Amino acid sequence: QVQLVESGGGLVQPGGSLRLSCAASGDIFRLSTMGWYRQAPGKQRELVAYITSGGSTNYADSVKGRFTISRDNAKNTVYLQMNSLKPEDTAVYYCYAYGANSWGQGTQVTVSS
Protein backbone atom coordinates (compact mmCIF):
# COMPACT_ATOMS: atom_id res chain seq x y z
CA GLN A 1 0.00 0.00 0.00
CA VAL A 2 1.23 3.46 -0.91
CA GLN A 3 0.28 6.52 1.10
CA LEU A 4 0.01 9.77 -0.81
CA VAL A 5 -0.08 13.25 0.72
CA GLU A 6 -0.85 16.26 -1.47
CA SER A 7 0.02 19.87 -0.67
CA GLY A 8 0.23 23.24 -2.36
CA GLY A 9 -3.40 24.05 -3.05
CA GLY A 10 -4.98 27.38 -2.26
CA LEU A 11 -6.72 30.47 -3.57
CA VAL A 12 -5.19 32.22 -6.57
CA GLN A 13 -6.34 34.90 -8.99
CA PRO A 14 -6.98 34.13 -12.65
CA GLY A 15 -3.71 34.09 -14.53
CA GLY A 16 -1.78 33.06 -11.45
CA SER A 17 0.28 29.97 -10.69
CA LEU A 18 0.40 27.20 -8.12
CA ARG A 19 2.58 24.14 -7.68
CA LEU A 20 1.06 21.02 -6.20
CA SER A 21 3.19 18.34 -4.58
CA CYS A 22 2.38 14.71 -3.81
CA ALA A 23 4.69 12.87 -1.44
CA ALA A 24 4.51 9.09 -1.59
CA SER A 25 5.60 6.40 0.83
CA GLY A 26 6.95 3.08 -0.35
CA ASP A 27 9.42 1.83 -2.91
CA ILE A 28 6.74 1.25 -5.53
CA PHE A 29 6.79 4.97 -6.36
CA ARG A 30 9.81 4.60 -8.65
CA LEU A 31 8.05 1.88 -10.66
CA SER A 32 4.63 3.45 -10.82
CA THR A 33 2.97 5.77 -13.27
CA MET A 34 1.70 8.73 -11.24
CA GLY A 35 -1.25 10.91 -12.09
CA TRP A 36 -3.08 14.05 -11.09
CA TYR A 37 -6.86 14.09 -11.27
CA ARG A 38 -9.37 16.77 -10.34
CA GLN A 39 -13.00 16.92 -9.38
CA ALA A 40 -15.10 20.07 -9.54
CA PRO A 41 -18.41 20.39 -7.67
CA GLY A 42 -21.13 18.41 -9.40
CA LYS A 43 -18.73 16.89 -11.92
CA GLN A 44 -16.96 13.59 -12.34
CA ARG A 45 -13.33 13.16 -11.42
CA GLU A 46 -11.16 13.69 -14.51
CA LEU A 47 -7.57 13.05 -15.48
CA VAL A 48 -5.37 16.14 -15.58
CA ALA A 49 -1.99 14.58 -16.37
CA TYR A 50 0.13 11.52 -15.76
CA ILE A 51 3.82 10.67 -15.85
CA THR A 52 5.29 7.21 -16.32
CA SER A 53 8.21 5.77 -14.40
CA GLY A 54 10.36 6.60 -17.42
CA GLY A 55 9.24 10.21 -17.51
CA SER A 56 6.77 10.16 -20.41
CA THR A 57 3.87 12.52 -19.88
CA ASN A 58 0.31 13.00 -21.07
CA TYR A 59 -2.09 15.89 -20.49
CA ALA A 60 -5.77 16.63 -20.78
CA ASP A 61 -6.45 18.97 -23.68
CA SER A 62 -7.83 21.57 -21.28
CA VAL A 63 -4.46 22.00 -19.52
CA LYS A 64 -1.94 21.45 -22.32
CA GLY A 65 0.55 24.28 -22.50
CA ARG A 66 -0.39 25.54 -19.03
CA PHE A 67 0.32 22.64 -16.66
CA THR A 68 3.49 20.59 -16.27
CA ILE A 69 3.78 17.29 -14.41
CA SER A 70 7.15 16.13 -13.13
CA ARG A 71 8.59 13.69 -10.64
CA ASP A 72 11.61 13.39 -8.36
CA ASN A 73 12.19 9.72 -7.65
CA ALA A 74 14.86 10.50 -5.07
CA LYS A 75 12.22 12.36 -3.05
CA ASN A 76 9.30 10.04 -3.91
CA THR A 77 7.42 13.13 -5.01
CA VAL A 78 5.36 14.11 -8.05
CA TYR A 79 4.59 17.73 -8.88
CA LEU A 80 2.02 19.63 -10.89
CA GLN A 81 3.06 23.12 -11.94
CA MET A 82 -0.05 25.07 -12.90
CA ASN A 83 0.31 28.34 -14.78
CA SER A 84 -2.19 30.71 -16.38
CA LEU A 85 -4.88 29.40 -14.09
CA LYS A 86 -8.52 29.89 -15.03
CA PRO A 87 -11.68 29.85 -12.90
CA GLU A 88 -12.62 26.56 -14.58
CA ASP A 89 -9.52 24.98 -13.04
CA THR A 90 -11.19 25.27 -9.64
CA ALA A 91 -11.46 21.76 -8.17
CA VAL A 92 -10.12 19.35 -5.62
CA TYR A 93 -6.91 17.90 -7.05
CA TYR A 94 -5.97 14.31 -6.27
CA CYS A 95 -2.76 12.39 -6.69
CA TYR A 96 -3.00 8.77 -7.88
CA ALA A 97 -0.49 5.93 -7.92
CA TYR A 98 -1.44 3.58 -10.75
CA GLY A 99 0.82 0.76 -9.58
CA ALA A 100 -0.80 0.66 -6.15
CA ASN A 101 -4.31 1.88 -7.03
CA SER A 102 -3.94 4.46 -4.27
CA TRP A 103 -5.38 7.97 -3.97
CA GLY A 104 -4.32 10.92 -1.90
CA GLN A 105 -6.77 12.89 0.23
CA GLY A 106 -6.95 15.80 -2.22
CA THR A 107 -6.05 19.46 -2.10
CA GLN A 108 -8.41 22.33 -2.96
CA VAL A 109 -7.49 24.74 -5.76
CA THR A 110 -9.69 27.80 -6.14
CA VAL A 111 -9.16 30.29 -8.96
CA SER A 112 -11.10 33.47 -8.34
CA SER A 113 -10.72 37.22 -8.30
C-alpha positions as a LaTeX table, in Angstrom:
\begin{tabular}{lrrr}
\hline
Residue & $x$ (\AA) & $y$ (\AA) & $z$ (\AA) \\
\hline
Gln1 & 0.00 & 0.00 & 0.00 \\
Val2 & 1.23 & 3.46 & $-0.91$ \\
Gln3 & 0.28 & 6.52 & 1.10 \\
Leu4 & 0.01 & 9.77 & $-0.81$ \\
Val5 & $-0.08$ & 13.25 & 0.72 \\
Glu6 & $-0.85$ & 16.26 & $-1.47$ \\
Ser7 & 0.02 & 19.87 & $-0.67$ \\
Gly8 & 0.23 & 23.24 & $-2.36$ \\
Gly9 & $-3.40$ & 24.05 & $-3.05$ \\
Gly10 & $-4.98$ & 27.38 & $-2.26$ \\
Leu11 & $-6.72$ & 30.47 & $-3.57$ \\
Val12 & $-5.19$ & 32.22 & $-6.57$ \\
Gln13 & $-6.34$ & 34.90 & $-8.99$ \\
Pro14 & $-6.98$ & 34.13 & $-12.65$ \\
Gly15 & $-3.71$ & 34.09 & $-14.53$ \\
Gly16 & $-1.78$ & 33.06 & $-11.45$ \\
Ser17 & 0.28 & 29.97 & $-10.69$ \\
Leu18 & 0.40 & 27.20 & $-8.12$ \\
Arg19 & 2.58 & 24.14 & $-7.68$ \\
Leu20 & 1.06 & 21.02 & $-6.20$ \\
Ser21 & 3.19 & 18.34 & $-4.58$ \\
Cys22 & 2.38 & 14.71 & $-3.81$ \\
Ala23 & 4.69 & 12.87 & $-1.44$ \\
Ala24 & 4.51 & 9.09 & $-1.59$ \\
Ser25 & 5.60 & 6.40 & 0.83 \\
Gly26 & 6.95 & 3.08 & $-0.35$ \\
Asp27 & 9.42 & 1.83 & $-2.91$ \\
Ile28 & 6.74 & 1.25 & $-5.53$ \\
Phe29 & 6.79 & 4.97 & $-6.36$ \\
Arg30 & 9.81 & 4.60 & $-8.65$ \\
Leu31 & 8.05 & 1.88 & $-10.66$ \\
Ser32 & 4.63 & 3.45 & $-10.82$ \\
Thr33 & 2.97 & 5.77 & $-13.27$ \\
Met34 & 1.70 & 8.73 & $-11.24$ \\
Gly35 & $-1.25$ & 10.91 & $-12.09$ \\
Trp36 & $-3.08$ & 14.05 & $-11.09$ \\
Tyr37 & $-6.86$ & 14.09 & $-11.27$ \\
Arg38 & $-9.37$ & 16.77 & $-10.34$ \\
Gln39 & $-13.00$ & 16.92 & $-9.38$ \\
Ala40 & $-15.10$ & 20.07 & $-9.54$ \\
Pro41 & $-18.41$ & 20.39 & $-7.67$ \\
Gly42 & $-21.13$ & 18.41 & $-9.40$ \\
Lys43 & $-18.73$ & 16.89 & $-11.92$ \\
Gln44 & $-16.96$ & 13.59 & $-12.34$ \\
Arg45 & $-13.33$ & 13.16 & $-11.42$ \\
Glu46 & $-11.16$ & 13.69 & $-14.51$ \\
Leu47 & $-7.57$ & 13.05 & $-15.48$ \\
Val48 & $-5.37$ & 16.14 & $-15.58$ \\
Ala49 & $-1.99$ & 14.58 & $-16.37$ \\
Tyr50 & 0.13 & 11.52 & $-15.76$ \\
Ile51 & 3.82 & 10.67 & $-15.85$ \\
Thr52 & 5.29 & 7.21 & $-16.32$ \\
Ser53 & 8.21 & 5.77 & $-14.40$ \\
Gly54 & 10.36 & 6.60 & $-17.42$ \\
Gly55 & 9.24 & 10.21 & $-17.51$ \\
Ser56 & 6.77 & 10.16 & $-20.41$ \\
Thr57 & 3.87 & 12.52 & $-19.88$ \\
Asn58 & 0.31 & 13.00 & $-21.07$ \\
Tyr59 & $-2.09$ & 15.89 & $-20.49$ \\
Ala60 & $-5.77$ & 16.63 & $-20.78$ \\
Asp61 & $-6.45$ & 18.97 & $-23.68$ \\
Ser62 & $-7.83$ & 21.57 & $-21.28$ \\
Val63 & $-4.46$ & 22.00 & $-19.52$ \\
Lys64 & $-1.94$ & 21.45 & $-22.32$ \\
Gly65 & 0.55 & 24.28 & $-22.50$ \\
Arg66 & $-0.39$ & 25.54 & $-19.03$ \\
Phe67 & 0.32 & 22.64 & $-16.66$ \\
Thr68 & 3.49 & 20.59 & $-16.27$ \\
Ile69 & 3.78 & 17.29 & $-14.41$ \\
Ser70 & 7.15 & 16.13 & $-13.13$ \\
Arg71 & 8.59 & 13.69 & $-10.64$ \\
Asp72 & 11.61 & 13.39 & $-8.36$ \\
Asn73 & 12.19 & 9.72 & $-7.65$ \\
Ala74 & 14.86 & 10.50 & $-5.07$ \\
Lys75 & 12.22 & 12.36 & $-3.05$ \\
Asn76 & 9.30 & 10.04 & $-3.91$ \\
Thr77 & 7.42 & 13.13 & $-5.01$ \\
Val78 & 5.36 & 14.11 & $-8.05$ \\
Tyr79 & 4.59 & 17.73 & $-8.88$ \\
Leu80 & 2.02 & 19.63 & $-10.89$ \\
Gln81 & 3.06 & 23.12 & $-11.94$ \\
Met82 & $-0.05$ & 25.07 & $-12.90$ \\
Asn83 & 0.31 & 28.34 & $-14.78$ \\
Ser84 & $-2.19$ & 30.71 & $-16.38$ \\
Leu85 & $-4.88$ & 29.40 & $-14.09$ \\
Lys86 & $-8.52$ & 29.89 & $-15.03$ \\
Pro87 & $-11.68$ & 29.85 & $-12.90$ \\
Glu88 & $-12.62$ & 26.56 & $-14.58$ \\
Asp89 & $-9.52$ & 24.98 & $-13.04$ \\
Thr90 & $-11.19$ & 25.27 & $-9.64$ \\
Ala91 & $-11.46$ & 21.76 & $-8.17$ \\
Val92 & $-10.12$ & 19.35 & $-5.62$ \\
Tyr93 & $-6.91$ & 17.90 & $-7.05$ \\
Tyr94 & $-5.97$ & 14.31 & $-6.27$ \\
Cys95 & $-2.76$ & 12.39 & $-6.69$ \\
Tyr96 & $-3.00$ & 8.77 & $-7.88$ \\
Ala97 & $-0.49$ & 5.93 & $-7.92$ \\
Tyr98 & $-1.44$ & 3.58 & $-10.75$ \\
Gly99 & 0.82 & 0.76 & $-9.58$ \\
Ala100 & $-0.80$ & 0.66 & $-6.15$ \\
Asn101 & $-4.31$ & 1.88 & $-7.03$ \\
Ser102 & $-3.94$ & 4.46 & $-4.27$ \\
Trp103 & $-5.38$ & 7.97 & $-3.97$ \\
Gly104 & $-4.32$ & 10.92 & $-1.90$ \\
Gln105 & $-6.77$ & 12.89 & 0.23 \\
Gly106 & $-6.95$ & 15.80 & $-2.22$ \\
Thr107 & $-6.05$ & 19.46 & $-2.10$ \\
Gln108 & $-8.41$ & 22.33 & $-2.96$ \\
Val109 & $-7.49$ & 24.74 & $-5.76$ \\
Thr110 & $-9.69$ & 27.80 & $-6.14$ \\
Val111 & $-9.16$ & 30.29 & $-8.96$ \\
Ser112 & $-11.10$ & 33.47 & $-8.34$ \\
Ser113 & $-10.72$ & 37.22 & $-8.30$ \\
\hline
\end{tabular}
